[in-house]
Amino acid sequence: MASGIAAVDDALGGGFGTGTFTEIVPSAPSCGGQLLIAALVEATRAAGQRLALLDAADAFTLDTLGDDDALTAHLVWFRSPSLKAFWQVADIVLRDANFAAVVMDLRTLPEREVRRTPATTWYRLQRAIEQSEAAVVVHTDFATVPCAARRLVLAEPLTMAAFKTPRRELQAALRPELHLQRNHRRVAG
């Protein structure tokens, strides 16, 4: 699934793979992770598809999407009251064939809390999505997904001038670095 951001799609070999985890790790809070998620929302909307956003810490803001209500019409947003509830919802949503993309947003959670998640949880979810046509993106503050097929690092923080720059220009300026790529059976092109 293409994100619509040339540098991201090029780094991923054409777009986000389906049936695997792709991890997005910004090196700082202002490196453009939410711009990337906004691009995924736009891409699914343009294709007439749905995106599920699982928000573990209520860290996502709709401001990133702009004022277009049509964008949010294709977005199912779950704000989690706890990490336990997050994993329960993830288990259900990742098995649902109605989503073209699922974003698991774990940003701003304490690293210690996220790392308490057993690796078996990630591998069980990986097994659930293997036959899926959905692109699954995990947005974290640090590398945490043991079975990620790909890990993109957004290393360049945005400057204060970014507040005056249109969103599409900022998205085009993102320069992700591919830090991990494992061979999995299915990769979208």
PyMOL commands that place a pseudoatom at each C-alpha (Angstrom):
pseudoatom trace, name=CA, resn=MET, resi=1, chain=A, elem=C, hetatm=0, pos=[0.000, 0.000, 0.000]
pseudoatom trace, name=CA, resn=ALA, resi=2, chain=A, elem=C, hetatm=0, pos=[1.517, 3.279, -1.115]
pseudoatom trace, name=CA, resn=SER, resi=3, chain=A, elem=C, hetatm=0, pos=[1.644, 6.121, 1.410]
pseudoatom trace, name=CA, resn=GLY, resi=4, chain=A, elem=C, hetatm=0, pos=[1.715, 8.852, -1.204]
pseudoatom trace, name=CA, resn=ILE, resi=5, chain=A, elem=C, hetatm=0, pos=[5.050, 10.137, 0.114]
pseudoatom trace, name=CA, resn=ALA, resi=6, chain=A, elem=C, hetatm=0, pos=[7.685, 9.332, -2.503]
pseudoatom trace, name=CA, resn=ALA, resi=7, chain=A, elem=C, hetatm=0, pos=[10.630, 9.002, -0.079]
pseudoatom trace, name=CA, resn=VAL, resi=8, chain=A, elem=C, hetatm=0, pos=[8.671, 6.660, 2.191]
pseudoatom trace, name=CA, resn=ASP, resi=9, chain=A, elem=C, hetatm=0, pos=[7.375, 4.512, -0.655]
pseudoatom trace, name=CA, resn=ASP, resi=10, chain=A, elem=C, hetatm=0, pos=[10.855, 4.352, -2.219]
pseudoatom trace, name=CA, resn=ALA, resi=11, chain=A, elem=C, hetatm=0, pos=[12.439, 3.312, 1.093]
pseudoatom trace, name=CA, resn=LEU, resi=12, chain=A, elem=C, hetatm=0, pos=[9.824, 0.560, 1.435]
pseudoatom trace, name=CA, resn=GLY, resi=13, chain=A, elem=C, hetatm=0, pos=[10.230, -0.676, -2.146]
pseudoatom trace, name=CA, resn=GLY, resi=14, chain=A, elem=C, hetatm=0, pos=[6.876, 0.628, -3.350]
pseudoatom trace, name=CA, resn=GLY, resi=15, chain=A, elem=C, hetatm=0, pos=[4.823, 0.997, -0.195]
pseudoatom trace, name=CA, resn=PHE, resi=16, chain=A, elem=C, hetatm=0, pos=[3.804, -0.679, 3.029]
pseudoatom trace, name=CA, resn=GLY, resi=17, chain=A, elem=C, hetatm=0, pos=[3.746, -4.462, 2.929]
pseudoatom trace, name=CA, resn=THR, resi=18, chain=A, elem=C, hetatm=0, pos=[0.542, -6.331, 3.663]
pseudoatom trace, name=CA, resn=GLY, resi=19, chain=A, elem=C, hetatm=0, pos=[0.308, -9.123, 6.180]
pseudoatom trace, name=CA, resn=THR, resi=20, chain=A, elem=C, hetatm=0, pos=[3.374, -7.860, 8.086]
pseudoatom trace, name=CA, resn=PHE, resi=21, chain=A, elem=C, hetatm=0, pos=[4.308, -5.202, 10.618]
pseudoatom trace, name=CA, resn=THR, resi=22, chain=A, elem=C, hetatm=0, pos=[6.094, -2.050, 9.475]
pseudoatom trace, name=CA, resn=GLU, resi=23, chain=A, elem=C, hetatm=0, pos=[7.460, -0.058, 12.389]
pseudoatom trace, name=CA, resn=ILE, resi=24, chain=A, elem=C, hetatm=0, pos=[7.835, 3.736, 12.203]
pseudoatom trace, name=CA, resn=VAL, resi=25, chain=A, elem=C, hetatm=0, pos=[10.277, 5.158, 14.754]
pseudoatom trace, name=CA, resn=PRO, resi=26, chain=A, elem=C, hetatm=0, pos=[10.808, 8.932, 14.897]
pseudoatom trace, name=CA, resn=SER, resi=27, chain=A, elem=C, hetatm=0, pos=[14.168, 9.780, 16.495]
pseudoatom trace, name=CA, resn=ALA, resi=28, chain=A, elem=C, hetatm=0, pos=[12.525, 12.809, 18.157]
pseudoatom trace, name=CA, resn=PRO, resi=29, chain=A, elem=C, hetatm=0, pos=[8.906, 13.878, 18.759]
pseudoatom trace, name=CA, resn=SER, resi=30, chain=A, elem=C, hetatm=0, pos=[8.937, 16.310, 15.832]
pseudoatom trace, name=CA, resn=CYS, resi=31, chain=A, elem=C, hetatm=0, pos=[10.311, 14.127, 13.038]
pseudoatom trace, name=CA, resn=GLY, resi=32, chain=A, elem=C, hetatm=0, pos=[7.097, 13.751, 11.046]
pseudoatom trace, name=CA, resn=GLY, resi=33, chain=A, elem=C, hetatm=0, pos=[5.531, 10.529, 12.287]
pseudoatom trace, name=CA, resn=GLN, resi=34, chain=A, elem=C, hetatm=0, pos=[2.068, 12.073, 12.447]
pseudoatom trace, name=CA, resn=LEU, resi=35, chain=A, elem=C, hetatm=0, pos=[2.579, 13.510, 8.946]
pseudoatom trace, name=CA, resn=LEU, resi=36, chain=A, elem=C, hetatm=0, pos=[3.183, 9.958, 7.743]
pseudoatom trace, name=CA, resn=ILE, resi=37, chain=A, elem=C, hetatm=0, pos=[0.044, 8.696, 9.486]
pseudoatom trace, name=CA, resn=ALA, resi=38, chain=A, elem=C, hetatm=0, pos=[-1.936, 11.579, 7.930]
pseudoatom trace, name=CA, resn=ALA, resi=39, chain=A, elem=C, hetatm=0, pos=[-0.632, 10.502, 4.513]
pseudoatom trace, name=CA, resn=LEU, resi=40, chain=A, elem=C, hetatm=0, pos=[-1.907, 6.957, 5.149]
pseudoatom trace, name=CA, resn=VAL, resi=41, chain=A, elem=C, hetatm=0, pos=[-5.325, 8.320, 6.082]
pseudoatom trace, name=CA, resn=GLU, resi=42, chain=A, elem=C, hetatm=0, pos=[-5.331, 10.362, 2.864]
pseudoatom trace, name=CA, resn=ALA, resi=43, chain=A, elem=C, hetatm=0, pos=[-4.221, 7.355, 0.779]
pseudoatom trace, name=CA, resn=THR, resi=44, chain=A, elem=C, hetatm=0, pos=[-6.958, 5.090, 2.149]
pseudoatom trace, name=CA, resn=ARG, resi=45, chain=A, elem=C, hetatm=0, pos=[-9.549, 7.831, 1.651]
pseudoatom trace, name=CA, resn=ALA, resi=46, chain=A, elem=C, hetatm=0, pos=[-8.448, 8.364, -1.958]
pseudoatom trace, name=CA, resn=ALA, resi=47, chain=A, elem=C, hetatm=0, pos=[-8.817, 4.617, -2.559]
pseudoatom trace, name=CA, resn=GLY, resi=48, chain=A, elem=C, hetatm=0, pos=[-12.238, 4.515, -0.856]
pseudoatom trace, name=CA, resn=GLN, resi=49, chain=A, elem=C, hetatm=0, pos=[-10.867, 2.265, 1.898]
pseudoatom trace, name=CA, resn=ARG, resi=50, chain=A, elem=C, hetatm=0, pos=[-10.889, 2.333, 5.693]
pseudoatom trace, name=CA, resn=LEU, resi=51, chain=A, elem=C, hetatm=0, pos=[-8.054, 2.795, 8.155]
pseudoatom trace, name=CA, resn=ALA, resi=52, chain=A, elem=C, hetatm=0, pos=[-8.149, 1.766, 11.818]
pseudoatom trace, name=CA, resn=LEU, resi=53, chain=A, elem=C, hetatm=0, pos=[-6.089, 3.839, 14.252]
pseudoatom trace, name=CA, resn=LEU, resi=54, chain=A, elem=C, hetatm=0, pos=[-5.418, 2.148, 17.589]
pseudoatom trace, name=CA, resn=ASP, resi=55, chain=A, elem=C, hetatm=0, pos=[-4.258, 4.924, 19.907]
pseudoatom trace, name=CA, resn=ALA, resi=56, chain=A, elem=C, hetatm=0, pos=[-2.671, 3.424, 23.029]
pseudoatom trace, name=CA, resn=ALA, resi=57, chain=A, elem=C, hetatm=0, pos=[-1.945, 6.699, 24.831]
pseudoatom trace, name=CA, resn=ASP, resi=58, chain=A, elem=C, hetatm=0, pos=[-4.458, 9.104, 23.273]
pseudoatom trace, name=CA, resn=ALA, resi=59, chain=A, elem=C, hetatm=0, pos=[-1.465, 10.783, 21.594]
pseudoatom trace, name=CA, resn=PHE, resi=60, chain=A, elem=C, hetatm=0, pos=[-2.862, 11.218, 18.079]
pseudoatom trace, name=CA, resn=THR, resi=61, chain=A, elem=C, hetatm=0, pos=[-4.407, 14.538, 17.145]
pseudoatom trace, name=CA, resn=LEU, resi=62, chain=A, elem=C, hetatm=0, pos=[-6.807, 15.220, 14.324]
pseudoatom trace, name=CA, resn=ASP, resi=63, chain=A, elem=C, hetatm=0, pos=[-5.029, 18.556, 13.738]
pseudoatom trace, name=CA, resn=THR, resi=64, chain=A, elem=C, hetatm=0, pos=[-2.534, 16.625, 11.629]
pseudoatom trace, name=CA, resn=LEU, resi=65, chain=A, elem=C, hetatm=0, pos=[-5.308, 15.741, 9.208]
pseudoatom trace, name=CA, resn=GLY, resi=66, chain=A, elem=C, hetatm=0, pos=[-6.416, 19.308, 8.580]
pseudoatom trace, name=CA, resn=ASP, resi=67, chain=A, elem=C, hetatm=0, pos=[-10.015, 20.451, 8.331]
pseudoatom trace, name=CA, resn=ASP, resi=68, chain=A, elem=C, hetatm=0, pos=[-11.223, 17.844, 5.841]
pseudoatom trace, name=CA, resn=ASP, resi=69, chain=A, elem=C, hetatm=0, pos=[-14.100, 15.939, 7.452]
pseudoatom trace, name=CA, resn=ALA, resi=70, chain=A, elem=C, hetatm=0, pos=[-14.050, 13.531, 4.500]
pseudoatom trace, name=CA, resn=LEU, resi=71, chain=A, elem=C, hetatm=0, pos=[-10.675, 12.243, 5.713]
pseudoatom trace, name=CA, resn=THR, resi=72, chain=A, elem=C, hetatm=0, pos=[-12.042, 11.234, 9.080]
pseudoatom trace, name=CA, resn=ALA, resi=73, chain=A, elem=C, hetatm=0, pos=[-15.015, 9.487, 7.465]
pseudoatom trace, name=CA, resn=HIS, resi=74, chain=A, elem=C, hetatm=0, pos=[-12.598, 6.694, 6.493]
pseudoatom trace, name=CA, resn=LEU, resi=75, chain=A, elem=C, hetatm=0, pos=[-10.938, 6.549, 9.899]
pseudoatom trace, name=CA, resn=VAL, resi=76, chain=A, elem=C, hetatm=0, pos=[-11.975, 4.288, 12.785]
pseudoatom trace, name=CA, resn=TRP, resi=77, chain=A, elem=C, hetatm=0, pos=[-10.160, 5.664, 15.835]
pseudoatom trace, name=CA, resn=PHE, resi=78, chain=A, elem=C, hetatm=0, pos=[-9.909, 3.703, 19.082]
pseudoatom trace, name=CA, resn=ARG, resi=79, chain=A, elem=C, hetatm=0, pos=[-8.578, 5.648, 22.083]
pseudoatom trace, name=CA, resn=SER, resi=80, chain=A, elem=C, hetatm=0, pos=[-7.391, 3.131, 24.609]
pseudoatom trace, name=CA, resn=PRO, resi=81, chain=A, elem=C, hetatm=0, pos=[-8.058, 3.493, 28.341]
pseudoatom trace, name=CA, resn=SER, resi=82, chain=A, elem=C, hetatm=0, pos=[-5.201, 1.054, 29.104]
pseudoatom trace, name=CA, resn=LEU, resi=83, chain=A, elem=C, hetatm=0, pos=[-2.495, -0.962, 27.399]
pseudoatom trace, name=CA, resn=LYS, resi=84, chain=A, elem=C, hetatm=0, pos=[-4.435, -4.136, 28.223]
pseudoatom trace, name=CA, resn=ALA, resi=85, chain=A, elem=C, hetatm=0, pos=[-7.484, -2.785, 26.357]
pseudoatom trace, name=CA, resn=PHE, resi=86, chain=A, elem=C, hetatm=0, pos=[-5.212, -1.748, 23.482]
pseudoatom trace, name=CA, resn=TRP, resi=87, chain=A, elem=C, hetatm=0, pos=[-3.977, -5.328, 22.999]
pseudoatom trace, name=CA, resn=GLN, resi=88, chain=A, elem=C, hetatm=0, pos=[-7.524, -6.706, 23.183]
pseudoatom trace, name=CA, resn=VAL, resi=89, chain=A, elem=C, hetatm=0, pos=[-8.746, -4.300, 20.511]
pseudoatom trace, name=CA, resn=ALA, resi=90, chain=A, elem=C, hetatm=0, pos=[-5.638, -4.938, 18.381]
pseudoatom trace, name=CA, resn=ASP, resi=91, chain=A, elem=C, hetatm=0, pos=[-6.404, -8.652, 18.457]
pseudoatom trace, name=CA, resn=ILE, resi=92, chain=A, elem=C, hetatm=0, pos=[-9.914, -8.008, 17.122]
pseudoatom trace, name=CA, resn=VAL, resi=93, chain=A, elem=C, hetatm=0, pos=[-9.105, -5.279, 14.585]
pseudoatom trace, name=CA, resn=LEU, resi=94, chain=A, elem=C, hetatm=0, pos=[-6.114, -7.065, 13.048]
pseudoatom trace, name=CA, resn=ARG, resi=95, chain=A, elem=C, hetatm=0, pos=[-8.383, -10.018, 12.235]
pseudoatom trace, name=CA, resn=ASP, resi=96, chain=A, elem=C, hetatm=0, pos=[-11.020, -7.766, 10.614]
pseudoatom trace, name=CA, resn=ALA, resi=97, chain=A, elem=C, hetatm=0, pos=[-10.845, -7.808, 6.819]
pseudoatom trace, name=CA, resn=ASN, resi=98, chain=A, elem=C, hetatm=0, pos=[-12.614, -4.445, 6.493]
pseudoatom trace, name=CA, resn=PHE, resi=99, chain=A, elem=C, hetatm=0, pos=[-9.482, -2.320, 6.896]
pseudoatom trace, name=CA, resn=ALA, resi=100, chain=A, elem=C, hetatm=0, pos=[-6.912, -1.555, 4.202]
pseudoatom trace, name=CA, resn=ALA, resi=101, chain=A, elem=C, hetatm=0, pos=[-4.532, -0.284, 6.859]
pseudoatom trace, name=CA, resn=VAL, resi=102, chain=A, elem=C, hetatm=0, pos=[-4.196, -0.463, 10.631]
pseudoatom trace, name=CA, resn=VAL, resi=103, chain=A, elem=C, hetatm=0, pos=[-2.020, 1.971, 12.576]
pseudoatom trace, name=CA, resn=MET, resi=104, chain=A, elem=C, hetatm=0, pos=[-1.002, 0.923, 16.075]
pseudoatom trace, name=CA, resn=ASP, resi=105, chain=A, elem=C, hetatm=0, pos=[0.115, 4.128, 17.814]
pseudoatom trace, name=CA, resn=LEU, resi=106, chain=A, elem=C, hetatm=0, pos=[2.204, 3.370, 20.906]
pseudoatom trace, name=CA, resn=ARG, resi=107, chain=A, elem=C, hetatm=0, pos=[3.907, 6.760, 21.117]
pseudoatom trace, name=CA, resn=THR, resi=108, chain=A, elem=C, hetatm=0, pos=[4.287, 8.525, 24.459]
pseudoatom trace, name=CA, resn=LEU, resi=109, chain=A, elem=C, hetatm=0, pos=[3.787, 5.363, 26.509]
pseudoatom trace, name=CA, resn=PRO, resi=110, chain=A, elem=C, hetatm=0, pos=[6.594, 4.720, 28.995]
pseudoatom trace, name=CA, resn=GLU, resi=111, chain=A, elem=C, hetatm=0, pos=[9.208, 2.459, 27.432]
pseudoatom trace, name=CA, resn=ARG, resi=112, chain=A, elem=C, hetatm=0, pos=[9.207, 0.199, 30.489]
pseudoatom trace, name=CA, resn=GLU, resi=113, chain=A, elem=C, hetatm=0, pos=[5.450, -0.374, 30.147]
pseudoatom trace, name=CA, resn=VAL, resi=114, chain=A, elem=C, hetatm=0, pos=[5.623, -1.205, 26.434]
pseudoatom trace, name=CA, resn=ARG, resi=115, chain=A, elem=C, hetatm=0, pos=[8.618, -3.509, 26.886]
pseudoatom trace, name=CA, resn=ARG, resi=116, chain=A, elem=C, hetatm=0, pos=[6.632, -5.541, 29.436]
pseudoatom trace, name=CA, resn=THR, resi=117, chain=A, elem=C, hetatm=0, pos=[4.526, -6.751, 26.521]
pseudoatom trace, name=CA, resn=PRO, resi=118, chain=A, elem=C, hetatm=0, pos=[5.642, -10.334, 25.914]
pseudoatom trace, name=CA, resn=ALA, resi=119, chain=A, elem=C, hetatm=0, pos=[7.182, -11.051, 22.516]
pseudoatom trace, name=CA, resn=THR, resi=120, chain=A, elem=C, hetatm=0, pos=[4.579, -13.793, 22.187]
pseudoatom trace, name=CA, resn=THR, resi=121, chain=A, elem=C, hetatm=0, pos=[1.890, -11.092, 21.947]
pseudoatom trace, name=CA, resn=TRP, resi=122, chain=A, elem=C, hetatm=0, pos=[3.607, -9.595, 18.904]
pseudoatom trace, name=CA, resn=TYR, resi=123, chain=A, elem=C, hetatm=0, pos=[4.129, -12.998, 17.265]
pseudoatom trace, name=CA, resn=ARG, resi=124, chain=A, elem=C, hetatm=0, pos=[0.503, -14.008, 17.906]
pseudoatom trace, name=CA, resn=LEU, resi=125, chain=A, elem=C, hetatm=0, pos=[-0.658, -10.783, 16.229]
pseudoatom trace, name=CA, resn=GLN, resi=126, chain=A, elem=C, hetatm=0, pos=[1.789, -11.406, 13.380]
pseudoatom trace, name=CA, resn=ARG, resi=127, chain=A, elem=C, hetatm=0, pos=[0.185, -14.801, 12.810]
pseudoatom trace, name=CA, resn=ALA, resi=128, chain=A, elem=C, hetatm=0, pos=[-3.235, -13.129, 12.777]
pseudoatom trace, name=CA, resn=ILE, resi=129, chain=A, elem=C, hetatm=0, pos=[-2.246, -10.714, 9.995]
pseudoatom trace, name=CA, resn=GLU, resi=130, chain=A, elem=C, hetatm=0, pos=[-0.228, -13.049, 7.784]
pseudoatom trace, name=CA, resn=GLN, resi=131, chain=A, elem=C, hetatm=0, pos=[-3.143, -13.749, 5.467]
pseudoatom trace, name=CA, resn=SER, resi=132, chain=A, elem=C, hetatm=0, pos=[-4.448, -10.193, 5.668]
pseudoatom trace, name=CA, resn=GLU, resi=133, chain=A, elem=C, hetatm=0, pos=[-4.547, -7.665, 2.864]
pseudoatom trace, name=CA, resn=ALA, resi=134, chain=A, elem=C, hetatm=0, pos=[-4.057, -4.845, 5.393]
pseudoatom trace, name=CA, resn=ALA, resi=135, chain=A, elem=C, hetatm=0, pos=[-0.917, -2.806, 5.796]
pseudoatom trace, name=CA, resn=VAL, resi=136, chain=A, elem=C, hetatm=0, pos=[-0.120, -2.748, 9.526]
pseudoatom trace, name=CA, resn=VAL, resi=137, chain=A, elem=C, hetatm=0, pos=[1.976, 0.168, 10.785]
pseudoatom trace, name=CA, resn=VAL, resi=138, chain=A, elem=C, hetatm=0, pos=[3.260, 0.392, 14.352]
pseudoatom trace, name=CA, resn=HIS, resi=139, chain=A, elem=C, hetatm=0, pos=[4.199, 3.949, 15.379]
pseudoatom trace, name=CA, resn=THR, resi=140, chain=A, elem=C, hetatm=0, pos=[6.565, 3.875, 18.367]
pseudoatom trace, name=CA, resn=ASP, resi=141, chain=A, elem=C, hetatm=0, pos=[9.067, 6.122, 20.134]
pseudoatom trace, name=CA, resn=PHE, resi=142, chain=A, elem=C, hetatm=0, pos=[11.671, 3.332, 20.131]
pseudoatom trace, name=CA, resn=ALA, resi=143, chain=A, elem=C, hetatm=0, pos=[12.211, 0.070, 18.272]
pseudoatom trace, name=CA, resn=THR, resi=144, chain=A, elem=C, hetatm=0, pos=[9.948, -2.451, 19.979]
pseudoatom trace, name=CA, resn=VAL, resi=145, chain=A, elem=C, hetatm=0, pos=[8.352, -4.883, 17.495]
pseudoatom trace, name=CA, resn=PRO, resi=146, chain=A, elem=C, hetatm=0, pos=[10.416, -8.101, 17.506]
pseudoatom trace, name=CA, resn=CYS, resi=147, chain=A, elem=C, hetatm=0, pos=[8.721, -9.447, 14.373]
pseudoatom trace, name=CA, resn=ALA, resi=148, chain=A, elem=C, hetatm=0, pos=[8.636, -6.239, 12.308]
pseudoatom trace, name=CA, resn=ALA, resi=149, chain=A, elem=C, hetatm=0, pos=[9.315, -6.907, 8.635]
pseudoatom trace, name=CA, resn=ARG, resi=150, chain=A, elem=C, hetatm=0, pos=[10.538, -3.337, 8.168]
pseudoatom trace, name=CA, resn=ARG, resi=151, chain=A, elem=C, hetatm=0, pos=[11.562, -0.486, 10.411]
pseudoatom trace, name=CA, resn=LEU, resi=152, chain=A, elem=C, hetatm=0, pos=[11.632, 3.076, 9.118]
pseudoatom trace, name=CA, resn=VAL, resi=153, chain=A, elem=C, hetatm=0, pos=[13.395, 5.704, 11.201]
pseudoatom trace, name=CA, resn=LEU, resi=154, chain=A, elem=C, hetatm=0, pos=[12.496, 9.353, 10.763]
pseudoatom trace, name=CA, resn=ALA, resi=155, chain=A, elem=C, hetatm=0, pos=[15.728, 11.000, 11.839]
pseudoatom trace, name=CA, resn=GLU, resi=156, chain=A, elem=C, hetatm=0, pos=[15.411, 14.653, 10.859]
pseudoatom trace, name=CA, resn=PRO, resi=157, chain=A, elem=C, hetatm=0, pos=[13.397, 16.829, 13.271]
pseudoatom trace, name=CA, resn=LEU, resi=158, chain=A, elem=C, hetatm=0, pos=[11.178, 19.501, 11.775]
pseudoatom trace, name=CA, resn=THR, resi=159, chain=A, elem=C, hetatm=0, pos=[12.122, 23.100, 12.447]
pseudoatom trace, name=CA, resn=MET, resi=160, chain=A, elem=C, hetatm=0, pos=[9.962, 25.903, 13.812]
pseudoatom trace, name=CA, resn=ALA, resi=161, chain=A, elem=C, hetatm=0, pos=[9.465, 27.066, 10.221]
pseudoatom trace, name=CA, resn=ALA, resi=162, chain=A, elem=C, hetatm=0, pos=[7.466, 23.851, 9.678]
pseudoatom trace, name=CA, resn=PHE, resi=163, chain=A, elem=C, hetatm=0, pos=[4.512, 25.424, 11.471]
pseudoatom trace, name=CA, resn=LYS, resi=164, chain=A, elem=C, hetatm=0, pos=[4.112, 27.766, 8.500]
pseudoatom trace, name=CA, resn=THR, resi=165, chain=A, elem=C, hetatm=0, pos=[4.710, 25.133, 5.831]
pseudoatom trace, name=CA, resn=PRO, resi=166, chain=A, elem=C, hetatm=0, pos=[1.766, 23.364, 4.153]
pseudoatom trace, name=CA, resn=ARG, resi=167, chain=A, elem=C, hetatm=0, pos=[1.339, 19.746, 5.225]
pseudoatom trace, name=CA, resn=ARG, resi=168, chain=A, elem=C, hetatm=0, pos=[1.931, 18.289, 1.751]
pseudoatom trace, name=CA, resn=GLU, resi=169, chain=A, elem=C, hetatm=0, pos=[5.276, 20.106, 1.470]
pseudoatom trace, name=CA, resn=LEU, resi=170, chain=A, elem=C, hetatm=0, pos=[6.316, 18.775, 4.886]
pseudoatom trace, name=CA, resn=GLN, resi=171, chain=A, elem=C, hetatm=0, pos=[5.309, 15.245, 3.883]
pseudoatom trace, name=CA, resn=ALA, resi=172, chain=A, elem=C, hetatm=0, pos=[7.352, 15.538, 0.683]
pseudoatom trace, name=CA, resn=ALA, resi=173, chain=A, elem=C, hetatm=0, pos=[10.361, 16.668, 2.739]
pseudoatom trace, name=CA, resn=LEU, resi=174, chain=A, elem=C, hetatm=0, pos=[10.381, 13.559, 4.975]
pseudoatom trace, name=CA, resn=ARG, resi=175, chain=A, elem=C, hetatm=0, pos=[13.579, 11.533, 4.631]
pseudoatom trace, name=CA, resn=PRO, resi=176, chain=A, elem=C, hetatm=0, pos=[13.068, 8.131, 6.232]
pseudoatom trace, name=CA, resn=GLU, resi=177, chain=A, elem=C, hetatm=0, pos=[15.882, 5.644, 6.709]
pseudoatom trace, name=CA, resn=LEU, resi=178, chain=A, elem=C, hetatm=0, pos=[15.201, 1.921, 6.351]
pseudoatom trace, name=CA, resn=HIS, resi=179, chain=A, elem=C, hetatm=0, pos=[16.877, 0.322, 9.393]
pseudoatom trace, name=CA, resn=LEU, resi=180, chain=A, elem=C, hetatm=0, pos=[15.409, -3.166, 9.158]
pseudoatom trace, name=CA, resn=GLN, resi=181, chain=A, elem=C, hetatm=0, pos=[14.095, -5.294, 6.357]
pseudoatom trace, name=CA, resn=ARG, resi=182, chain=A, elem=C, hetatm=0, pos=[13.265, -8.950, 6.745]
pseudoatom trace, name=CA, resn=ASN, resi=183, chain=A, elem=C, hetatm=0, pos=[12.071, -11.176, 3.974]
pseudoatom trace, name=CA, resn=HIS, resi=184, chain=A, elem=C, hetatm=0, pos=[8.466, -12.121, 4.503]
pseudoatom trace, name=CA, resn=ARG, resi=185, chain=A, elem=C, hetatm=0, pos=[6.245, -13.899, 2.075]
pseudoatom trace, name=CA, resn=ARG, resi=186, chain=A, elem=C, hetatm=0, pos=[4.101, -10.949, 0.967]
pseudoatom trace, name=CA, resn=VAL, resi=187, chain=A, elem=C, hetatm=0, pos=[5.093, -7.377, 0.211]
pseudoatom trace, name=CA, resn=ALA, resi=188, chain=A, elem=C, hetatm=0, pos=[2.831, -4.849, -1.494]
pseudoatom trace, name=CA, resn=GLY, resi=189, chain=A, elem=C, hetatm=0, pos=[4.192, -3.208, -4.581]
for i in range(1, 189): cmd.bond("trace and resi %d" % i, "trace and resi %d" % (i + 1))
show_as sticks, trace
zoom trace
